[in-house]
Amino acid sequence: MDCQRRPIGAAKHKEYMMQIRSTLLLAPVFSFGLAGQVAAQDTVTADTVLATVNGDEITAGQLLLIRAQLPQQYQQVPPDALFSGLLDQVIQQTLLAQQVDSPDPQTKAALKNEERAVLASAALEDVVSAAVTDEAIQQKYDEAYADAEPTKEYSASHILVETEEEAADLKTQLDEGADFAELARENSTGPSGPNGGELGWFSEGMMVPEFEQAVMAMAPGQVSDPIETQFGWHVIKLTETRMADAPTLEEVRGELAGQIQQEAVEAHLNELTDGSEIDRATAEEIDPSFLTAGDLFDE
């Protein structure tokens, strides 16, 4: 049994559980006898038994969740091509799991971690669903953007090098008529170099202070003197500026939903924590070095 497999996240878990609760495709129900005969029914549900292994049942819901955890390259494989292989795998896992009468301490801890994580994800489903509504998103949008003034945005390019001398030499070449994009492609050590140094549009607060201050003091078309930041030395060209209106609701819906979800989860956890009796060890009481002790379970 793969006790180390990570549980699916809350959003994905909700999606899978919704699929399980609904009636699935008109696939057959399989009952396995000694001869492996197949009997068909009209529908499959999460509780449909696909196989029994020494009395232990394997259900369609279990197989669905295992399929959902397959690597991405298998997600597009048709169900009829996956079914037998997946079921064989779970049967084999069940056979192996049945050989363990008393799990060792490490296995018990792994199983407990798995159970805790899955149950925690399930508990968050209702919290997130109740919080992230169209009304809540609209309210969040109004709070952030209803009275927002147009903001100034900047489009700039830069050439990033290691030393001031290199930056000064590049500035001299630019003053003499060299092409900025070509010099950026040839010399810039930053990720924008292959794109001619273009950084796209950005607004106040998105760049490191020294870079931002230089850009905000420039006029479109101007090239800066060498500017030092934590990343090295820059030569910057301000291409143009514009006044941007607040984004539409649809443009920021995902971002706002994420904020609401995070706030709801934090509030719920704080409420649970405040209402619970929790005794916990401190680093002064327990030596944290056990976290790197690979032989902890061997003691």
N, C-alpha and C positions, 0 to 999 in steps of 0.2 A: 504494500500500500504506500502511495506517495504522500507521506505525512508532511513533507516540507512544501507542498504546493501552496502557493499564495492564493487566498480567497479573492474572488472578483470584487471590484469596487462597488460602492452603494448604488451608483447610477446604473451600471451594467447589471448588477444583481437584480435591481427592480425590473429592468427590461426583460431579463430572462424569466423572472418569476411571473410576470404578466403573460409571457408566452406560454409558460407551463400551465397557468390557471385556465387559459382558454383552450377550446377544442382544437387540436392540431390537425394537420393534413390527414386525408383519408388513407392513412397508412395502416398496415395490418397490425394486429396484436399477435405477439408470438408467445406460444407456450412450448416449453422444451421438455420432451420426454427422452427416453433413452435413445430412441431412433432419430431425435432431432426433428420431429414432425412439426409443421407450422399450421396453426389454426388462425383464421382471420375474423376480425370484427369490423364494425363500421367506423369506429372512431378510436382514437388513442387519447388518454388523459395522463396527467403526471403520475397517477397511481397504477397505471397499466403495468402489469408484471411481464417483463420480457424474458426473464429466465429465473429459475430457482437453482441454487447451488447448495446441495445438502441442507435444504430448508431455508436458506437465506435468499430473499427476493431481490432482484435487480429490476428497477422500474424505469419507465420512459423518462420520468423527470430527472432521475440520476444521470441517464445517458445524455439528455439534453444539456445539462450543466457541464458535463465532461467535454462534450463537443464544443461548447462555447469557450472553453479554456485552451483549445488547440492553438498552435502557432498560426499566425496570420495566413501563411501560405495554404493552410488547409481549410480556411473559412469558406472558400468559394467552391470546395469540392461538393458535388451533389450528394444529398443524404443517402441515396441508394448505394453510392460507392463507399460511404463511410460506415454504414450501419453494422455490417458483419464484423469488420475489424474492431470497431469501438466495443461492441458487445463481447467479442472474444477477449479483449483487453480487460474488461471489467470482470468477466468470469474468471480469468486467470488471477486477477488481483484478489478476488473473493476467495478462491482456493488457497492462495498464499496467506491471506489474512486469517483464515480459519485454522491455520497451523499454529497461530500464536495464542496460547492459552492465557498467558500472563505477560503483557507487554513490559519491556524493560523501562526504566525511569526516563530515558531520553524519548522513547516512543510515546509514553504517556504525556510528557510535557509537550511534544509536537502536536499530539491529538488535541490537547487542551487549548493550545494556541490557535489551532485551526478552528475549533468549535467557537472559541471566544470571538475570533475575528468575523466569522460568518454571522453569528448572532448579533454582533455590534453593527454590522452593515445592514442587517435586516431591521434593527431597531431604528436606524437613521432614515429608513425609507419614508416612514410616516412623517417624521420631523421635516424632512426636505420637501415632501409633497405638499404638506400643509403650508409651508412658508413660501415656496416659489410659485406664486399665482400671478395671473395677468394684472390683478389689482396691485399686488405688492411691487411688481416690476414698474408699473406706471407711476406709483408713488415714489419709488426710488429715482426714477428718471426725472420727475418733477422737482424733487429735492436737489438733484445735481445740476439740472440744465434749464429749468423753467425761467430763471432770471439771469442766465449766463450771457455775458457780453461776448461779441465776436473776439476771438483770440488771434494774435499774430503768429503766423507760422513762417518758417524759414526753410529754403531749399539751398543746400550747400554741398560742396565737395571738399575733400582734403587729401593731402599727401602726408603720410605718417612715416617718420624716420627716427633713428636712434639718437642722433646727435644734433646739436644746434648748428654745427658747421655744415652738415648735410642739408639741413633745412634752409640755411642762408644761401647756399649755392643754388638750391632749387628756386628760391625767390628771385635770385639774380637772373636765372635763365628765363623765368616767367616774365620779368620786367623787360627782357630783351626780345620777347615775342614767342617763347616756346609754348607749345600746346599743353594746357593743364592736364587734360585727360591722359595724354600720352605719357607725360612725366609720372603721373600717378600709377599707371599700369607698369611702368618700368622700375619705379623706385619705392612705392608705398609698401610698408610692411603690414598695413591694416587689411582686414577682410574686404574692404571696399575697393582695394587697389585694382583688381582685375576688371572692375566696372568703371574704371576711370576716376575712382575716388568719390563717386556720387553717394550721398547719404540719404537722399530722399527728403521728404518733408518732416519737420519736427518743430515742437513748440517749447516754450520756456519750461525748464525743469527736466528735460529729457536727456540733456548732455551734461558732462562734467562741468563745473563752474567756470574754469578758465576758458574752455572752448566756447561755452555759451556766451560769456561776457564779450569775447572777441567778436563773435558772429553778430550779436545784438548792436555792436558799435559800428558795424560795417554798412556800406551802401551796396546795393546790387551791382555785381560786376567787379567789385573790389577784391583784391588778393591781400591777405594779411601778411605781416612780418611773422617770423617764426614764433610759435606759441607753445609753451611747455605745459604738459599735463602729466598725470601719473602713467600714461601710456607711451610717452615719448615726446618728440617735437613735431608739430603740425604746421603745415602751410595750408591756409583755408581760403577757399573762394566762395563768396556768397553769390548764388545764382539769381534768386529772386525771393520776394516775400509776398504774403497774401494775408488777408483777414478771413478767418474761417468761422463759419457759424457753428452753433452747437450741433453735434451729431443727431441723427434721427433716432427714434426709439428702437427701430429695427437694427440699426447699425451697432447699438450697444446693448441689445437685449441679452446676449450671452454673458457679457461682462457683468451686467447688473444682476442677472440670475445667480452668477457665481458669488457675488458679494452677499446677496440675500441668503444663499445657502450657507456660506461660511458663518455669517452672523447668527443664523438660526442654530447651527450645530454648536457654536461656542456658547450661546445662551442656554441651550438645552443641557450641555455638559456642565456648565456652571451651576445650573439649578439642581442637577443630579448630585453634583459634588457637595453643594451646600446642604442638601437634605440627607446626606449619607454619613455613616460613621466609617471613617477611613483611618486605619493605622498603617503607617508606612515607615520603612527604615530610611535613615539618612546616610550620606557618604561617610559621616563620622562614625556611625555605628557599624556599617558594613564596608569592608574593603572592596571597592569597585573593580579591583583587578581581576575578579572572577570572570568578568565579561570577556576577557581574552584568554581564559583558561580552557583550552580545548579538551582537557581531560576531566572536566568537572563531573561528568556522569560516570567516570571510571572509579570515583572514590567510593 
